[in-house]
Amino acid sequence: ERLPKPDKGKMRFHKIANVNKALDFICSKGVKLVSIGAEEIVDGNVKMTLGMIWTIILRFAIQDISVEETSAKEGLLLWCQRKTAPYRNVNVQNFHISWKDGLALCALIHRHRPDLIDYSKLRKDDPIGNLNTAFEVAEKFLDIPKMLDAEDIVNTPKPDEKAIMTYVSCFYHAFAGAEQAETAANRICKVLAVNQENEKLMEEYEKLASELLEWIRRTIPWLENRVAEQTMRAMQQKLEDFRDYRRVHKPPRVQEKCQLEINFNTLQTKLRLSNRPAFMPSEGKMVSDIANAWKGLEQVEKGYEEWLLTEIRRLERLDHLAEKFKQKCGMHEAWTAGKEELLSQKDYESASLMEIRALMRKHEAFESDLAAHQDRVEQIAAIAQELNELDYHDAATVNARCQGICDQWDNLGTLTQKRRDALERVEKLWETIDQLYLEFAKRAAPFNNWMDGAMEDLQDMFIVHSIEEIQSLITAHDQFKATLPEADKERMATIGIHNEILKIAQTYGIKLSGINPYTNLSQQDINNKWDTVKHLVPLRDQMLQEEVARQQANERLRRQFAAQANIIGPWIQTKMEEISHVSVDIAGSLEEQMNSLKQYEQNIINYKSNIDKLEGDHQLSQESLIFDNKHTNYSMEHVRVGWEQLLTTIARTINEVENQILTRDAKGISQEQLNEFRASFNHFDRKRNGMMDPDDFRACLISMGYDLGEVEFARIMTLVDPNNTGVVTFQAFIDFMTRETAETDTAEQVMASFKILASDKNYITVDELRRELPPEQAEYCISRMTRYVGPDAPTGALDYISFSSALYGESDL
């Protein structure tokens, strides 16, 4: 810049006037001169003159140096630290002792001009040599005058800070052109870091999705296997395995599925914010594919549990029927033992007339008894048929035993008819009948059969599922006990006939054989069975009361489960509704929203112990074979599904707020802007569900100053609703409001940065990349850049233009 012409005189006032012209120029550059006057300088005041020189150096050589908005001195120091950071034995902390060994000055020169100094040959124990090397190279090749003396610096405990700072500033100005390259390198590093992070997230998503889909693929065939086991124990083991699956194996997969959706949303947000195309997972691994696979798993899972419980009920019924079948068969086979041999006798051929008549009456009593047993045979056949229909595993044995009983019964009928025919042929020989024996036989047989039936009923096994059912059995048992006095009268009457026979025999001196010719039943037989019946009655009472206690315990379990379920079910529903409104209704910053949602999440996690307790009660109910509960509409399945949905919803909501924070910070949106956007969105969110209809969205834009035609509005809708769902979410709204004005990196900006590093060439070399970029990001570029093809390209030249375009193009994954 031109200064006023100096006065040509040699007198003192001429000199003072000229010095004042220089001082005025310095003042015009914003330098405040304190206590410095032209007279002192003209008079040769050394202190004032040196102070003036330092003021000029500070203003015109140092003051404009600024790195990252620091002061001049700090900025120059930060520049020196960055440039010398990679060099061994160099640690710049100040402008005095850090420069005594000369290595810092040599490192500055080598960093920018490695051709001028061989840094590897320098020694820390040769400070004089190092300093002189730096001074000479700087003066010869960089036009930096030798301002300092090596011996003064080395032999001083603390070299002069202003002198070294002045000398170092010359290097900053000499290498200022390289700063442009550093800025370009920083931009490239930033872009590459974004790409590397996004690629890592894509790989993690693919791996997590593959593992989850593989687990679902392996699990579904196990749940689809509906081959029933033959025993109750084996089926209960299947139920226990299923409980382990629900308690242990499935919950971590629920969390993985939720985490996968969160990772996908976060990745898409980062890609959108960095101006990259959306991530498209491999075929079959979309979030929707995973959701469909999960839905299929839960459908199969629900059917599997229903099938298990149905099979357990069926096996329980089968075990009961099989035991009842064995009991009835045992009683029938005991009764028929020896009957075929008895009916096959031909004792009537050598019998007397009295004996023939006795045999005939005895046979009539047997036929009466035979008819009474017909009902039991039919019951046995009916039970066998039911066991076959219910697919009993040992049906072959049941059928064989049933067939044997039926064949024997048919044979007994045939033999009975043959014996009757034989006896009737000689019936005309029967003239005397012992009425008392016959009456005893006729009364004793049905009474004995009644007692057999009573014993069978008193020992009959039963299976009930409610207090009402057991109460019905108790009522029937009480009705049976009410008939006992009448039965005792019948017993006494039958015994009275026997006593009358004894009385007549004693009166008329008849010698009795002691055997009733018409029946095998004796007075002792009747009394013994009657005693057995009276013994079984209290045992039956005890068995029924024990079952009452068991059913009461089951009812307590039902009420205990219902009391908890009726609290937990509405609690989950309430939390779902609160979370759906919290991100829209809550006031304050996103961080405050996040804190509120985290508190919700912690409350939900703390509530898990209630779910676990309900699971425990549910397991107790199943172990007690309780399959219904009239006290609640909430099943364990309802609670499980609601709980899993609640966990997933709170995690998604937190992720949406995280993405909003990510958007705000990446786009440089202030909290006030974000609050304004949110207030506008909430005003037009008519349904309070976190979404706007297209008409509401148009009204919102108009309220914010947009002049919208149909074509422009259609273009905006393709941005905020690319999948044409018919609604605009809050995240899409925020993205649109920031995308229009925010500054983003582009492929052209990255190309321009590489061009600076390459010194305006259309290609870049491996050495240039390794010199200008950090090692990790330099190798990232080298491994991905293609070879540059052109007439001016040296060996190993790389194409940074196609690489920059690829950064913003389709992903390889």
Buried (B, 14 or more C-beta within 10 A) or exposed (E): EEEEEEBEEEEEEBBBBBBBBBBEBBEEEEBEEEEBBBEBBBEEBEEBBEBBEBBBBBBEBBBEBBBEEBEBBBBBBBBBBEBBEEBEEBEBEEBBBBBBBBBBBBBBBBBBBEEBBEBEEBEEEBBBEBBBBBBEBBEEBBEBEBEBEBEEBBEEEEBBBBBBBBBBBBBBEBBEEBEEBBEBBEBBBBBBBBBEEBBEBBEBBBEBBBEBBEBBEEBBEEBEEEEBBEEBEEBBEBBEEBBEBBEEEBBEBBEBBBBBBBBBBBBBBBBBBBBBEEBEBEEEBBBEBBEEBBEEBBEBBEEBBEBBBEBBBBBBBBBEBBEBBEBBBEBBEEBBEEBEEBBEEEEBEEBEEBBBBBBBBBBBBBBBBBEBBEEBBEBBBEBBEBBEEBEBBEBEEBBEBBEEBBEBBEBBBEBBEEBBEBBEEBEEBBEEBBEBBBBBBBBBBBBBBBBBEBBBEBEEEEEBBBBEEBBEBBEEBEEBEEEBEEBEEBBEEBBEBBEEBEEEEEEEEEEEEEEBBBBBBBBEBBEEBBEEBEEBBEEBBEBBEEBBEBBEEBBEBBEBBBEBBBEBBEBBEEBBEEBBEBBBEBEEBBEEBBBBBEEBBEEBEEBEEBBEEBBEBBBBBBEBBBEEBEBBEBBBBBBBBBBBEBBBBBBBBBBBBBBBBBBBEBBEBEEEBBBBBBEBBBEBBEEEEBBBBBEBBBBBBEEEEEEEEEEEBEEBBEEBBEEEEEBBBBBBBBBBBBBEEBEEBBBEBBBEBBBBBBEEBBBBBBEBBBBBBEEEBBBBBBEBBEEBEEEEBEEEBBBBBEBBBBBBEEBEB
